[in-house]
Amino acid sequence: MRIIAALLALLCGIIAGSRRKYDLRRRADMLREIHSMLTEFSLGIRLRAASLDELLRTSEGEFPKNVIQRKNQTNDLRDAWNAACGILGKTREAALLRDLGREFGNSDREGILRLVEITDSEIKILLTEAEERYSRKGRAFAQLGALCGAAVAILII
Amino acid sequence: MIKANSSALKTLSKIRVTVPFSELSEIRVRAGRPAVSVDIFGNMRICSEVFSAEEIAACFAEICGYSTHSYEEQIARGYIALDGGHRVGICGTAVRTHGKIEFFKDISGLNFRIAHEVIGCSDEIFRRCFSNGIISLLIVGKPLSGKTTILRDLARRLGERRRVTIIDSRGEISASVRGSPSLDVGLNTDVLCGCEKSEGIEFAVRTLSPEVIICDEISDDGDALENALRCGVKVIASAHAGSFSEVFSRPQTSSAARIFDGAVLLGERGKLVGFLENSANGKEGLS
């Protein structure tokens, strides 16, 4: 019984560590996707004067897909955008995207381009930080989780 | 239901129009006042509670699909095209760059003009004016007299057998949305959207070899129209005026109007109330 409990504790530790590592990687991936989405937005607005709906439909990544999915349900792009920002949690990128979404429809081409670029430059900073954090702490979290799990397992045995 | 980008406008949900859609001509929404519907007979009815300036701004953003940057050219001309060929006129403060209107800010009012396709509304004009072949025709009428609807129906009829080009600078004749006509403008009809009438006429004559050019609301386009006529192309156009004499007395339209072979005057709801034919059989134009 104790061995099973110890094995379970070890497993939980490994999963918790891996989960933290996965969260760090996922945030970096998400920021990378947002960065590439904003780059596409910038090009789409500059070259094709594409609408927000067109921009989202032609962009790759989870965020634009999420907005489109929600837009099909609510029929309102702004509501869908805000709801999609909600899934990013209370992060800085969510706040940045929410601010950007609020300005779509209120600014002319130059204004919205400038805003997209400013948002993108902030996202780039966040991305660099997230990548650094992942490379520094990702492996450590996984190892720490396994170590904690092992320690608890030893204590149980 | 008025739609923008294929979805109903949420910001207009508090409007309750009692007029049947087929008789609805306009909905006027203004900040600080209730919305008013105007039917095709000109009757006005209050159809909502008071709209705030924020609601007007939200409605404007929604109409643009939250993408004013995609509609800058239309906004600079004072309107936005909606699905179904409807148009929204914009009231606000013009933002000028180098003396030219670039944008509108502080949007204070929106005028939804409902497009109606009335198949067969040009039958009488067709019978009166084109029974002996096509002539260059000017359609004269006051705002809301149905000039654009008549032009569209003429394009549909002529476009069944002849090569027709519509110079649709505001996209109202063809009700074009994203470049494609959303109403029937005829089988052989080409539509040039977004270009000025004079440059559109020149472009059409050079590249689309039309037999008939149709355009809306002529002003000082006399040279381009005359050039088209000299190339053997017939022109059908409309002009804002309450009578023939008003067309010939207005400096903006007088020179362009004289080159037509005939003119018709529209009354209420596209009713033909006057016909003016060139005595010189199209050689010298109207006078």
Boltz contact constraints between the chains, C-beta under 6 A:
constraints:
  - contact:
      token1: [A, 45]
      token2: [B, 69]
      max_distance: 6.0
  - contact:
      token1: [A, 49]
      token2: [B, 70]
      max_distance: 6.0
  - contact:
      token1: [A, 51]
      token2: [B, 65]
      max_distance: 6.0
  - contact:
      token1: [A, 51]
      token2: [B, 67]
      max_distance: 6.0
  - contact:
      token1: [A, 51]
      token2: [B, 70]
      max_distance: 6.0
  - contact:
      token1: [A, 52]
      token2: [B, 66]
      max_distance: 6.0
  - contact:
      token1: [A, 52]
      token2: [B, 67]
      max_distance: 6.0
  - contact:
      token1: [A, 53]
      token2: [B, 65]
      max_distance: 6.0
  - contact:
      token1: [A, 75]
      token2: [B, 7]
      max_distance: 6.0
  - contact:
      token1: [A, 76]
      token2: [B, 10]
      max_distance: 6.0
  - contact:
      token1: [A, 77]
      token2: [B, 66]
      max_distance: 6.0
  - contact:
      token1: [A, 78]
      token2: [B, 66]
      max_distance: 6.0
  - contact:
      token1: [A, 104]
      token2: [B, 66]
      max_distance: 6.0
  - contact:
      token1: [A, 105]
      token2: [B, 61]
      max_distance: 6.0
  - contact:
      token1: [A, 105]
      token2: [B, 64]
      max_distance: 6.0
  - contact:
      token1: [A, 105]
      token2: [B, 66]
      max_distance: 6.0
  - contact:
      token1: [A, 105]
      token2: [B, 68]
      max_distance: 6.0
  - contact:
      token1: [A, 108]
      token2: [B, 103]
      max_distance: 6.0
  - contact:
      token1: [A, 109]
      token2: [B, 69]
      max_distance: 6.0
  - contact:
      token1: [A, 109]
      token2: [B, 72]
      max_distance: 6.0
  - contact:
      token1: [A, 112]
      token2: [B, 69]
      max_distance: 6.0
